[in-house]
């Protein structure tokens, strides 16, 4: 679809619609009159085929117990084969209400109290919670930041695994918040280390369809011709791709038979193995018909990123914007202007002066100080207002 037509038809005002992104600002930030650039959902309507599928089911009018259509699985399997070269088997696929829920479930399944789990900071902050909130020991290997480009310190990663007897690694691929799409050789190095030291892997791939740069997403389970599939649990969903988070329906993909058996045993204790009926229809329609919609959304995100990059290079040249290879989240280093200050100082600057609601870098752990994360899955008008706010705040004498 042509971009301007899409923006005109698919960007309603979300204020006062019980929308977390816009309607929680007073409670979360203490100010309802901010430009909301924080939580990772989109300001775009879902694909029209999704809306039509939901209307068809709603118009039928019965919402009782339902079976999961085989077409639901087929749509996802076909999508993964076509766009990610991953030949999934239906038997590998399990359910979770959300990727974060799936991480919590798998942490409890694969580790016991006081076991060590490693992550790469800065990283999506629910990773921290999934470790510490259930009594596990958080170990982190900080990503290496070279002028905004992030890489993995493999020596540090392996040393900390050995020193702490790490049992589990939680990977973010593509990486939130730094925007990296990991290359296969990087993933291979990580998984060689994990397999060598008997470390299982949870790979959060919820942003895997949102590839903004030129490097393709490589599903963790197919790295080196599926060499590491037996230590791997992949979590993903249609929620980020098609703005369907409220449907509460995500995928757990477990190629290894032993890990599948463990997960199925866990599900017996949870008694939670099917999702929202409407979610199944929405997801099936999205994966079957949503490619053109997604291509337009990616174009909008890419243009929003380039706009920020151009404006900042001219007006705030010491701000460092990391390259956006994947996700729709811009990772911006403002420490040259406001210092790696404490959170309250950053909030004063960003909220009071720039009038923005953002995810603060501190939330993502070590290496996030002095950064903010901006959601670019919105209209160019909101992005322009956000940049105007930053420029105005950071150029006041």
N, C-alpha and C positions, 0 to 999 in steps of 0.2 A: 504493500500500500504506500502511496505517496505520503511523505512525512507530514506535510502541513495539513493534509486532509485527516490523517490519523490523529494529530494533536487537537484538531478542531472537534472531532467526534468522540474522543476517548479520554478526555481529561476533565471530569466533573469536579466541582468544588467539594472537597471531602470534609470540610468543617461541619461540626454538629451532626455527624453520621455515626457516632460511636466508633470513630476511627482512632486507633492507638497513636498513629503518627501525628495527627493534628489535635486530637481532642484530649490528650493526656498532658499537654504542655504545662498547664497550671500546676498539676499535681507533681509532675516529674521535675520541672525546671523552675517552678514558682512564678511563671509568667506565661500567660496564654497568647500574648501578642508577639510571638517569635516566628521566624521563618524556619519551618521544620525540615531539617536535613539529616535526621538521625536514623531511626529504625529502618531496617532493610526490607521495606516493601515498596511497591510502585504506586504512583499516582495515576496509573492507567487502568482502564477497564480491561477485563479478561477478553480473550478472543470471542468474537460474536458467536462462533460455533459452540463455545462453552456455555454461553448464556442461553442459547437456543436449546442445548441438551438439558440444561437445568429446568428451563420452562416446560419442556416436554414432560419431564418426570413430575414436576410440580402440578402441572395441569391434570395429570392422571389422578392425583389426589390421595394416593395411598402410600404411606411411609412406614410400613411394617417391616418385619424381619426380611432381609434380602440376601440373595446369593451374590457372589462376586462374578461378574461376567468374564468369560474367557477373553472377550475383546479388550477388556481393560489391560490384561497382561500382554496381549499381542501388540497393542498400540505402543506400550513402553518398550517391549523387546525390539520391535521394528525400528523405533526411534534410536535406540542405543546402537543397533547394528548400522543404520544409515549414517548417523552423524558422529559416532564415536568408535566405530569398528569393533564393537564389543558384542560377541555372540552369546547373549544371555540365555540361560535355560529357565523355564518357568519354575522349576523345582528349587531354584536358588533363592527365589524372591519371598520375602516375609514382610509383615506389616509393622509399622509403628505410627503413632499419631503425629509425630514430628521428628525431625532429625536430632534435635537436642534431647528429646525423650529417648530416642534410640541410643544416643551416646551414654546416657545414664544407665539404661538397661544393660548395655554391653559392658560398661565398666563394672557393674555389679556381677555380671556373669563371668567375666574373665579375670577378675582380681578379688582379693579379700582385704579386709581391714588392715591398714598400714602398709599395703603394697605400694610400691613406687610406680608412678605413671609419668611419662615424659611428653612434653609439648614444646613447640617452637614459639617463643614469645618475640614480639607482640602477636597475639592471636585472639580470635573471637572469645570474648570473656566467659560465655557459658562453659567452655572447656575447663577453665579454672574451677568453676562451681561443680562440674561433674566429677572432679577429682576430690576437692577438699570437702564438699558438702556430704560426701558419703564415706569420709574417714580414710581416704587414701592420701599418699604422700605425693605432693606436686613437685616434680623435677622439671626444670626448663633448660633448654639450650637456645640461647638468644640468636636470632637471625642476624646476619652481618649486613649492615646498612652502608652501602657505598654510593654516596650522592643520590640517595633515594631508591637505588636498586638493591633488592634484598636477595641474599644467598644463604645457604646452609653451611654452618661450620661442622663438617662431618667428624673431625677429630674430637671436638667438644661433645658432639652428640654421642659418639661411641664411648668416650671416657665416662660420661655421666651415667650412661646405661650400666657400665661395668661397676662403677663406684657405688651405685645405689641399688644394684640388683633389680633394675627396672623390669616390670612384667608386661607393660602395655605402652604403646605409642599411639597418640591421637594426632592424625595428620589433617590439615586443612588444605584442600586441593580442588579448585584454585584457592589461593590463600586470602583470607579475610583477616586483617584489613589491608595488607600491603599490596594486593593486586597481582601477585605473581601467578603465572601458569607454569607449574613445574615441568621441566623437560624430562624425557624418559630416563636420560642418564642420571639425573639428580635423584629421581625416584628409585632407580636401580641401586644407587649407592646407599640410600636410606634403608632399603629393604634387605640388602645384603647384610648390613649391620644387625638389623632386627632378627633375621633368621639365624645368624651366627650365634646370637645370645638368647635365642628362644623368647623373643619379644613379639607378642601379637600386635596387630595393627587395626585400628579403626580409622577409616578414611572418610572424612566428611566431604562429599563432592556435591553439595547442594547447589553450588554456583556453576556447575560444569557446562551448562549450555550458554552461559553468558561470557563468551569469549570476545573480547573487544580488540585485542591485538592480533598478531599474525601467527601465534603459536597455538597449535591445537591442544585441547585437553586430552591427556592420556589417562584412562581409567586405571586406578592402581592395580586392579586384579588382572590386567592384561600386560603389565610391564614384563619385559623379557619373556614373551610368549607364555604368560601365565605362570611363571616360575614361582611366584610368591602367593598364589591364590589360596593355598592351604592355611596361611597365617592371617588372612585378610577378611575383614567385614567392611563393606562399602555401604554408606548411608547417603541417600539422595532423595529428591522429591521434585514434583512439578511446581512446588510452591514459589520458589524464587523465579524460575523460568517464566511462569505464566501468571504470577501474582495470585496464587491460590492458597496462601498460608492458612486462611480461615477454614479451609476444608479439612484440616487435621488428618492428613492422609499421606504418609511417606513410605519409602521403600528401604528395607534392609536386604542387602544382597550378600549371600554367603556361598561362595563357590565350593568351599571345603566341607566334606561330609561330616567330619568330626565337630567342627564349629556349628554346623547346622543342627546337629543332634543336640548340642548344648543349648542352643537358642530355643529349640522346640521344647526342651525340658523347662527352660525358664518361662516360656509362654503358658505352660500348664499351671505354673504357680501364679501368674499374673491374670490369667483368664481374659486376655485382651489381644485377640488375633484378627479382628476385622475393623474396618474404619467406617467413616460416615458414608451412608449410601449415596448421597448426592455428590460427595467427593469423588467416588468411583466414576460416575458419569462425566463429571467435569474434567477429570484427568484424562480419561479415554478420549474425549473430544479434543482436548488440548494437544495431546501427542499425535492425534490423527490429522488435525486440521490447522494447527497453530504455527506452522513454520513461517508463513508470510508475516504474520503478526510479530513473531519474535525477531525476524530480520529488521522490521521497521523499528522496533524497540531498541535493538542494538545500534542501529543508525543514530537514533536520538541520544542514547547514552554516549556514544563515541563523539558526537558533535558537542554535547554538553562538556565532556572532558576536554576537548580541544579548545572550547571557548574559555574554560577556566585556565588552561595552560597558557593560552595567548595573553589573556588579561593579566595574569600574575607575572608573566615574564616581562611585561612592560611596566606594570604599576607597582608590583611587589617582587622585585627580582631576586631578593634573598630568601623568599619562600620556596621550599623544595616540594614539588609535586611528584610523587612516585609514578613511574609509568603504569598505566592501567592496561594490563594484559587480560585480566579476567575479573569478574564480578561487576557490579555497577557502583562501586564504592571508592571514592577518591581519598587518598591518604596524603595528608598535607602537613608538612613540617613547618611550623611557624616560630620555632625557637630562636631564629636569628632576630626576630622582631620583639618577641615578648619573653624570651628566655624559657628555659625548662623549669617553669615555675610550678608551684603546688596547684592542686585542682581549683582551689577557691580563686586564685589569681587568674588562672585561665578562664574560669567561668565569668569573672568580672569583665574580662576583655571581650570574650566571645558573645556573651549574652547581653550585657549592659550596653556595650558600645557597638558591636556588630549586629546585634539583634538576631542571633542565630541559636537554634537548638540543634546540637550536634552530638555525636559520640566522641567523648574526650579520649585522647590517646592513653591516658593513665588507666582507663578501664581495661585496656588490652594487655596490661602487664609490662614487664621490663622491656625497655626500648621504645615505649609509646609516649614518654614524657615530651611535652612540647608539640604534640601532634593533635590534629582533629581528623575525624572521618566524616565525609560528606556523601550523602545519598544522591546519585545523579539520575535515578530512575524517576524523573519528574519533568515538568515542562521547562523549556528554555527560559521562560519568564521568571520562574522561581530561582533558577540557577543564576541568572543575571542579578536578581535582587540579593542573593546570597553573596555574590562576589562584590557587588557594590557595598554591602555592609562590611565585608572584610577590608576592602580598600579604604573605606572611610575611617574605620576604626584604627587601622594600622598606619594611617598617614596623618592622624591628628597630632599636632605638636603639643 
